[in-house]
Structure formats: C-alpha cells, structure tokens
Amino acid sequence: MKIRPAGSMQTLAEAMERVAEVRDRAELIAYLQKHYDFWQPTEANVTIEAYGRDERNGWDTHLICIDGKAALFSDGTCS
C-alpha cells in the first residue's frame, strides 16, 4: 500500500514526492510510530476509512487517522 502525508500545507506534487510503501498493518503502525510519535499511534487508535477517488493520482484514496486526526492518505487498505 502506498501512503503519503495528509497535511494541507503542501501541494499534491510535494506530497507525492514523499510517498512511501508499507506491506501490511504492522508495517503501517511502525511507520506511524516513527513519524507521528507525538500522537502515540497504536493498533487500537489507528483507523483507515475510504475517502474517495482522486483522479489526479489515480488512487482510490483512504484516510489514515490516529485518534481521529488525519495523518496519511493511502491508495487502499491493508490487513
């Protein structure tokens, strides 16, 4: 699954330069713990929800949140 920051302070092109890939949910949680440690992500407080199709990059975009706070967009879900 591809992931990118959900921050609104950057253009899509800037966000796409920071795309990373994770293989599964465990790797996603580890990524969040490394890059979003200030929100204290855990298996219990990380959610992934469908967000909508983004024709600009071809993603069926999902929003990854930590305790309801938007952290990342992804091109799908993981197990």
C-alpha positions in Angstrom: 0.0 0.0 0.0 1.3 3.5 -0.9 1.0 6.2 1.7 1.6 9.9 1.7 1.1 12.8 4.2 -2.4 14.2 4.6 -1.1 17.7 5.6 -2.8 20.6 3.8 0.4 22.7 3.9 1.7 21.2 0.7 0.7 20.7 -2.9 -0.2 17.3 -4.3 3.1 17.2 -6.2 5.0 17.9 -2.9 3.1 15.2 -1.1 3.6 12.7 -3.9 7.4 13.2 -3.6 7.1 11.8 -0.1 5.2 8.6 -1.0 6.3 5.6 1.0 5.1 2.0 0.8 4.1 -0.4 3.6 3.4 -4.1 3.2 0.9 -4.7 6.0 -0.8 -3.1 9.0 2.1 -3.9 11.3 4.5 -2.0 9.0 2.0 0.9 8.8 1.8 1.1 12.6 5.6 1.0 12.8 5.8 3.8 10.2 3.3 5.9 12.2 5.1 5.3 15.5 8.3 6.5 13.9 6.9 9.6 12.0 3.9 10.5 14.2 5.1 9.5 17.7 3.7 12.8 19.1 0.2 11.3 18.5 1.2 8.0 20.1 -0.2 5.7 17.4 -1.2 2.2 18.5 -3.0 -0.7 16.9 -6.2 0.4 18.8 -6.2 4.0 17.8 -5.3 3.8 14.1 -8.2 3.7 11.6 -8.4 3.5 7.8 -11.5 4.7 6.0 -12.5 5.1 2.4 -12.1 8.8 1.4 -12.8 8.9 -2.4 -11.3 8.6 -5.8 -8.5 11.0 -6.6 -8.2 11.3 -10.4 -5.1 13.4 -10.1 -3.0 10.4 -9.0 -5.4 7.5 -9.8 -5.8 6.5 -6.2 -8.9 5.1 -4.5 -7.9 7.2 -1.6 -8.3 6.1 2.1 -7.7 8.3 5.1 -5.5 7.0 7.9 -6.2 8.6 11.2 -4.7 8.4 14.7 -7.3 9.0 17.4 -9.4 10.7 14.7 -6.6 13.0 13.5 -5.7 12.8 9.8 -2.1 11.6 9.3 -1.9 9.9 5.9 -3.7 9.2 2.7 -3.3 5.8 1.1 -4.1 4.1 -2.1 -6.0 1.3 -0.4 -6.2 -0.6 2.9 -4.0 -3.2 4.5 -4.6 -6.3 6.6 
